[in-house]
Amino acid sequence: MIKIYAPASIGNVGVGFDILGAALIPISGDLLGDFVTVKLSKKFNLINKGLFSNKLPQNIEKNIVWKCWVKFCNVIKKNIPVSILLEKNMPIGSGLGSSACSVVATLVAMNELCNKPLNSKELLFLMGEIEGEISGSIHYDNVAPSYLGGLQLILEDSETISQTIPNFKNWFWIIAWPGIKVPTSKAREILPKKYKKEICIKNSRYLAGFIHASYSQQPYLAARLMQDFIAEPYRIKLLPDFLKAKENIKKIGAISCGISGSGPTIFSISDNIHTAQKISSWLTKNYLQNETGFVHICFLDSKGARKIG
């Protein structure tokens, strides 16, 4: 029996649309993500439990875990009957890589159970392929950090899909999910098909500057450059409270703030725990829309997917 945990993640990280992703772990030490337990069985069986299991499709063949199992068996050209327990702790359509958590945990668990027939590159490629089928286009900015940990730069080079880039150890990442859903497909549809040359150049400049600041360890430069010119101007229509929240968070002392993935979760960054706690309190009182919403102060999770127990 194999049990794997895969952490939640922030896609885009503001400045890196589809090419930057960050894995998260609450500073409390609690795990924020999905668990998948796999064991050999006489036939395929799937059990769903966890905080958000009631939001999963009733039809087993529409469940991401089933799709992962089918794809994995097809790739290794062998049918492996298993019993799978999915602990769905991440809200669907939250902008925290919920589908990526399930995809990563399932494929890592299957690979471990079968004595690792796929290497990490092959596994990551398969994760991206399945994630693409769910959201409508292949993108690795959630699966890569959830699998590999840390802050990931998606290269999609013929030899290298993703690489870890340095992050800032004294940064606190405050995330707030309001308790509502924004489907990734809807958030992608709202984006324009074409962008002006000036916007493309500006975005490239800020992204290159952020990568440079990360490697040269200039935290305030990196924070100033974490601006989203590609998605945020259009996605704020889906998040009516975002601009107000961003303005107030900045007043409290956040050094950066943005939409996590396709939203509605937002993230902010502070280099001071007291400021982070003030931001967390403000978001809890003003950004959450129901009792299922949550706020966490996090570090980046350097471990990524791992075996539990």
URDA-V21635 format. One record per residue. N is the residue number from 1. PSI is psi in radians with two decimals (none if undefined). OMEGA is omega in radians with two decimals (none if undefined). Layout:
N;PSI;OMEGA / N;PSI;OMEGA
This chain:
1;2.36;-3.13 / 2;2.28;3.05 / 3;2.17;-3.09 / 4;2.42;3.04 / 5;2.39;3.05 / 6;2.20;-3.04 / 7;2.76;3.01 / 8;2.87;-3.10 / 9;2.75;3.00 / 10;2.10;3.05 / 11;2.68;3.12 / 12;-0.67;-3.08 / 13;0.73;3.10 / 14;-1.28;-2.96 / 15;-0.23;-3.00 / 16;1.20;-3.08 / 17;2.05;3.13 / 18;0.01;-3.09 / 19;0.07;3.01 / 20;2.42;3.10 / 21;2.55;-3.08 / 22;2.23;3.09 / 23;2.56;-3.01 / 24;2.56;2.94 / 25;2.22;3.12 / 26;2.53;-3.13 / 27;-0.28;3.09 / 28;-0.30;-3.09 / 29;-0.18;3.06 / 30;2.63;3.13 / 31;2.30;-3.12 / 32;1.67;-3.09 / 33;-2.94;-3.12 / 34;2.67;3.04 / 35;2.44;3.04 / 36;2.21;3.08 / 37;2.23;-3.08 / 38;2.39;3.01 / 39;2.69;3.14 / 40;2.52;-3.10 / 41;3.07;3.10 / 42;-0.49;3.08 / 43;2.88;-3.12 / 44;2.33;3.11 / 45;2.38;-3.13 / 46;2.22;3.07 / 47;2.25;3.10 / 48;2.32;2.97 / 49;3.14;-3.12 / 50;3.00;-3.03 / 51;-0.61;-3.04 / 52;0.39;-3.14 / 53;-0.47;-3.13 / 54;-0.17;3.11 / 55;-0.07;-3.11 / 56;2.66;-3.14 / 57;2.49;3.13 / 58;-0.62;3.12 / 59;2.04;-3.05 / 60;-0.55;-3.09 / 61;-0.09;3.05 / 62;-0.04;3.12 / 63;2.38;-3.13 / 64;-0.67;-3.11 / 65;-0.73;3.09 / 66;-0.75;3.13 / 67;-0.70;3.11 / 68;-0.77;3.14 / 69;-0.81;3.14 / 70;-0.83;-3.12 / 71;-0.77;-3.12 / 72;-0.81;3.14 / 73;-0.65;3.11 / 74;-0.71;-3.11 / 75;-0.74;-3.13 / 76;-0.01;3.09 / 77;0.77;3.13 / 78;2.31;3.12 / 79;2.10;-3.11 / 80;1.75;3.11 / 81;2.20;-3.08 / 82;2.79;2.95 / 83;2.22;-3.07 / 84;2.31;3.02 / 85;2.05;3.08 / 86;2.10;3.03 / 87;1.70;-3.03 / 88;1.64;-3.09 / 89;-0.13;-3.12 / 90;2.30;3.14 / 91;2.43;-3.12 / 92;2.42;3.14 / 93;0.57;-3.06 / 94;-0.32;-3.04 / 95;0.32;3.13 / 96;0.43;3.09 / 97;0.69;-3.11 / 98;-0.86;3.13 / 99;-0.65;3.12 / 100;-0.70;3.11 / 101;-0.83;-3.11 / 102;-0.73;-3.14 / 103;-0.88;-3.09 / 104;-0.85;-3.10 / 105;-0.72;-3.12 / 106;-0.83;-3.09 / 107;-0.66;3.09 / 108;-0.73;3.13 / 109;-0.80;3.12 / 110;-0.74;-3.13 / 111;-0.71;3.10 / 112;-0.78;-3.11 / 113;-0.59;-3.09 / 114;0.32;3.11 / 115;0.69;2.99 / 116;1.05;3.06 / 117;-0.39;3.13 / 118;2.42;3.05 / 119;3.06;-3.02 / 120;-0.62;3.13 / 121;-0.77;3.13 / 122;-0.68;-3.14 / 123;-0.78;-3.14 / 124;-0.70;3.11 / 125;-0.75;3.13 / 126;-0.69;3.09 / 127;-0.79;3.14 / 128;-0.67;3.14 / 129;-0.80;-3.14 / 130;-0.73;3.10 / 131;-0.66;3.12 / 132;-0.65;3.12 / 133;-0.53;-3.12 / 134;-0.80;-3.01 / 135;-0.22;3.11 / 136;-0.23;3.08 / 137;2.54;-3.11 / 138;2.16;3.01 / 139;2.46;-3.00 / 140;0.05;-2.96 / 141;-0.11;2.96 / 142;-0.79;-3.09 / 143;-0.65;-3.11 / 144;-0.89;3.09 / 145;-0.63;3.12 / 146;-0.63;3.13 / 147;-0.85;-2.98 / 148;-0.32;-3.13 / 149;2.98;3.04 / 150;-2.70;3.10 / 151;2.05;-3.03 / 152;2.33;3.02 / 153;2.09;-3.08 / 154;2.04;-3.09 / 155;-0.63;-3.07 / 156;0.60;3.00 / 157;2.78;-3.12 / 158;-0.47;-3.13 / 159;-0.48;-3.02 / 160;2.04;3.12 / 161;-0.75;-3.04 / 162;2.61;3.05 / 163;2.55;3.09 / 164;2.34;3.04 / 165;2.75;-3.08 / 166;2.59;3.02 / 167;-3.10;-3.07 / 168;2.01;-3.00 / 169;-0.41;-3.10 / 170;0.16;3.10 / 171;2.34;2.99 / 172;2.22;-3.12 / 173;1.97;-3.13 / 174;2.11;-3.14 / 175;2.51;3.13 / 176;2.02;3.02 / 177;2.09;-3.02 / 178;-0.21;3.13 / 179;0.16;3.10 / 180;2.97;-3.05 / 181;2.40;2.95 / 182;1.86;-3.12 / 183;2.39;3.13 / 184;-0.72;-3.12 / 185;-0.71;3.13 / 186;-0.72;-3.13 / 187;-0.46;3.10 / 188;-0.59;3.14 / 189;-0.51;-3.06 / 190;-0.22;-3.12 / 191;2.59;3.12 / 192;2.71;3.12 / 193;-0.48;-3.14 / 194;2.63;3.10 / 195;2.62;3.09 / 196;2.61;3.14 / 197;-0.70;-3.11 / 198;-0.67;3.13 / 199;-0.73;3.13 / 200;-0.74;3.13 / 201;-0.79;-3.13 / 202;-0.78;3.13 / 203;-0.74;3.11 / 204;-0.71;-3.13 / 205;-0.79;-3.13 / 206;-0.70;3.13 / 207;-0.82;3.12 / 208;-0.69;3.12 / 209;-0.68;3.12 / 210;-0.76;3.12 / 211;-0.78;3.11 / 212;-0.80;-3.12 / 213;-0.59;3.12 / 214;-0.77;-3.14 / 215;-0.59;-3.12 / 216;0.07;3.08 / 217;0.99;3.03 / 218;1.49;-2.99 / 219;-0.69;-3.08 / 220;-0.58;3.04 / 221;-0.79;3.13 / 222;-0.78;-3.12 / 223;-0.72;-3.14 / 224;-0.53;-3.07 / 225;-0.09;-3.14 / 226;1.11;-3.12 / 227;2.47;-3.05 / 228;1.89;3.11 / 229;-0.14;-3.03 / 230;-0.86;-3.01 / 231;-0.74;-3.01 / 232;-0.76;-3.12 / 233;-0.43;-3.10 / 234;-0.60;-3.07 / 235;-0.23;3.10 / 236;-0.34;3.07 / 237;-0.52;3.14 / 238;-0.23;-3.09 / 239;1.38;-3.03 / 240;-0.42;-3.11 / 241;-0.01;-2.99 / 242;-0.86;-3.07 / 243;-0.68;3.08 / 244;-0.78;3.14 / 245;-0.78;-3.12 / 246;-0.78;-3.14 / 247;-0.79;-3.12 / 248;-0.67;3.13 / 249;-0.72;3.11 / 250;-0.69;3.11 / 251;-0.65;3.13 / 252;-0.54;3.10 / 253;0.19;3.09 / 254;2.44;3.13 / 255;-0.21;3.05 / 256;2.75;-3.13 / 257;2.51;3.13 / 258;-3.13;3.08 / 259;2.30;3.10 / 260;2.02;-3.12 / 261;-2.23;3.14 / 262;0.15;3.12 / 263;3.10;0.11 / 264;0.00;3.07 / 265;2.44;3.00 / 266;2.72;3.09 / 267;2.64;3.01 / 268;2.82;-3.07 / 269;2.40;3.05 / 270;2.63;3.07 / 271;0.31;-3.11 / 272;2.20;-3.06 / 273;-0.62;-3.14 / 274;-0.70;3.07 / 275;-0.73;3.12 / 276;-0.71;3.13 / 277;-0.66;3.09 / 278;-0.74;3.11 / 279;-0.77;3.13 / 280;-0.76;-3.14 / 281;-0.74;-3.14 / 282;-0.79;-3.13 / 283;-0.70;3.12 / 284;-0.71;-3.11 / 285;-0.56;-2.93 / 286;-0.32;-3.06 / 287;-0.49;-3.13 / 288;2.44;-3.08 / 289;-0.24;3.10 / 290;-3.13;-3.04 / 291;-0.27;3.14 / 292;-0.31;3.13 / 293;2.80;-3.14 / 294;2.79;3.04 / 295;2.37;3.09 / 296;2.44;2.93 / 297;2.18;-3.00 / 298;2.80;2.81 / 299;2.98;2.96 / 300;2.38;-3.13 / 301;1.90;-3.07 / 302;-0.24;-3.04 / 303;-0.62;-3.07 / 304;-2.64;-3.11 / 305;2.41;3.13 / 306;2.79;3.13 / 307;2.42;3.13 / 308;2.31;3.10 / 309;none;none
